[in-house]
Amino acid sequence: MSRTAKVERTTKETSITVDLNLDGTGVAEVSTGIPFYDHMLDQVARHGGFDLTLAAKGDLHIDTHHTVEDVALALGEAFRKAAGDRAGVRRFSSGRYPLDEAVIDIVLDLSGRPFVYWEVPIPECLPLGNPPFDPNLAEHAISSFATAANITLHVTLVRGTNVHHIVEAAFKGLGRSLRDAVRIEGGGVPSTKGVLA
C-alpha cells in the first residue's frame, strides 16, 4: 500500500503544493520563501523519514504569518490523506528531544481527533532569519499541522533558553514522533471502535 498524498492549496494569500511519502528516506525539497521555516520543515521530513516536496508562494511583503499557517494546513492535510485509515500503525508515540540546552517533550496519538496542548513559553528575542520568522509562529504552525492532520498532540518545554534551539527541538521531535506513530506494526486499525475518528 502506497502511503503518499499530493495536496494543492490556493487562496488569495498563498499558493502551495505538497507531495508527501510517509515511507520515504527523509529527503526534502522545501521552498516557502522563509528560510528558517524551510529548515524546520526539512527537520520534520528528515527525522520523520518522510519524502517531502513542498513549494509555496505567499504574500511575504505583508507578513510571514499567512504562508506559515497555510503551509502547515496543507502539510497536515497531506499527512492525513497519506496515513489513510491508519490500519496497522503503531498509533501512539512519545519522546523527549534535546538540542543542546533545550529539551522538548512530545506526546502524540494518531487519534483522528484534532487536539493540541502547547506549553512552550518562548523567551523574548528578535525574529529568526530573513524574511523574519517570528518564533511565536512555531505554535501556530505545529497546531495548524496537527489540526489538519487530525492528531492529538502535546508539546511541552522541559527546559531551554536559546529560542532557535527550543523551536528546532520541537520540529525535530514532531518529526521523530510522527515516524514512530506511523510505523506499521499490525494489520488492523488500532482502536476498539474499528476506526480512528
N, C-alpha and C positions, 0 to 999 in steps of 0.2 A: 504494500500500500504506500502510495506516494503522499508524504505529508508536506505539501507545498501549497502556496497560495500567491496570487497576484492581486493587488488592490490599487485602484486609481481613485484619487480623491481630488476634486476640483471645486474651489469656491471662488468668491471674488477676491479673497485674500491670498490663497495658495493654490498650487498645482503640484500634486505628489503622485509618484508611482513607487510601489513597493513590491519586490519579489522576494519571497522567503521560503527557505527549505529547512525544516526542523532537523533533518537528518543529514546535515552538511558537514563541513570540516572547519567552520569558523572563519570563512573568507567573507569579507565585507567590502563593498564599494558604496560609500555613503557620501552624498553631497547635498547638504541643506543650505549652504551659504553661511553657516555658522560653525566655524572650525572646531570650537570646543564641544559643541553638540555632536558634530560628526565623530569626534574622538570618543565621546561617551557611548554613542550607538555602536561604534566599532567594538567597544568593550563588551557590550551586551552580546553581539554576534560571536565574537571570539570566545568568550567564556561560556556562552550558551552552546557552542558547537554548531551554530546555525550559519547557513549561507544567506547573505543579505545583500540585495542590490536596492538602493534607495536613492531617489533623486527628487529634490524639492526646489520649487521656486516660490518665494513668498515676498510679501511687502516689507522687506527689511528696511526700507527707507522710513517706515513708520515705527517699527519695533520688531524685536525678535519673537515676541510672545505668540503671535498668530502661527508662525512657522513651527515653533517648538510644539505647540498644542496639536496642530493638525497632523504633523508628522507622527506624534505619539499615538493619536487616534487611528491613523492609517496603519501603523505598525501593529497596534493592538488588534485591529480587525483582521489583518493578515495572519497573526498568530492564532486567533480564534478559528479562522477558516482552515488553516493548515492542521491544527490539532483535531479537527473534525469532532467525532463523538467521544474522543479520548479513550476509546477501547484499549485496554491493556496497559495504560500508562501507570506509572508509579503514583501519580496524583499529588502527593504531599512532598514538600521539601523544606528544609530549614538549614541555616548555617550562620556562622559568624565570620565576617570577612574583613581582614585588615588591609590598610595601605599606610605604611609607616606608623604614625601615632594614632591614626584614625581607625576605628573599629565600628562596623555596622552589623546589626542582626537583621536577617531576612527570614520571614516565615511565610510560606506560600501554599496555596491549595488551588488546584485547577477545578474549582467547585462548580463553575457555571453560574456563580452568583457574584457579581462585582461588589467588592468591599475593600476599602483601603484605610489602613491605620498608619499614620505618618507621625513619628516623633523624632524629627531630625532638626533640632534648632541650628540654624546657620549663623555663625559669627558674622558680624558686620565686615564687609570687605568690598573692594571695587569689583565690578563685573569682570568676567573672565573672557579673554580673547577679543577679537575684532572681526566682524561686528560683535558687540558685547553679549555674553550670555550671563544673565542675572542668575546667581546661584539659587535664588529662591524659586526659579522656574524648575528646578530639579523635582520638587514635589509635584508640581503641576504636570510635568512630563511623565513621571512614573505613575501618578494617579490616573492620568488620561489613558495611558497604555493599559493599565490593569483593568480599568472600567470597560474599555473597548474589547479587551481580551476575555472578559467575563471570569476573572480570577479574584480570589481573596488574597490580599497581600498586606503584611505588616512589616514596616520598616522602622527600625529604632536605632538611634545613635547611642553606642555604648560609651565612646569617648572620642575626642578629636578636637584639634584646634585649627588645622590648616583646611580652608574651605575646599580647595581643589581636591585634597585627599578625601575629605568627607564625601563629596559628591561622587568622585570616581569610585570609591569603595561601594557606594550604593548601586551604581550602574553595574559594576563588576559582579557584585553579589546577586543582583537581579538576574543577570545572565547565567551565572552558575546554578542558581536555584531553579530557574526555568529548565535548564539542561537536565537536572536531576528529576524534576517533576514529570517531564515528557518521556523519560526513559521507559521503554516497553518492558514490562515485567510479567504480564499475564495475557489473557485472551479476552476477558470481558470488561465491561465498564465498571470501574472500581467504586460502586455505590450500591447500597441495598435497594435503592429506588430503581436501579437499572438504567438510569440516565444521570448525567451531570448537568443539572439545570436548576 
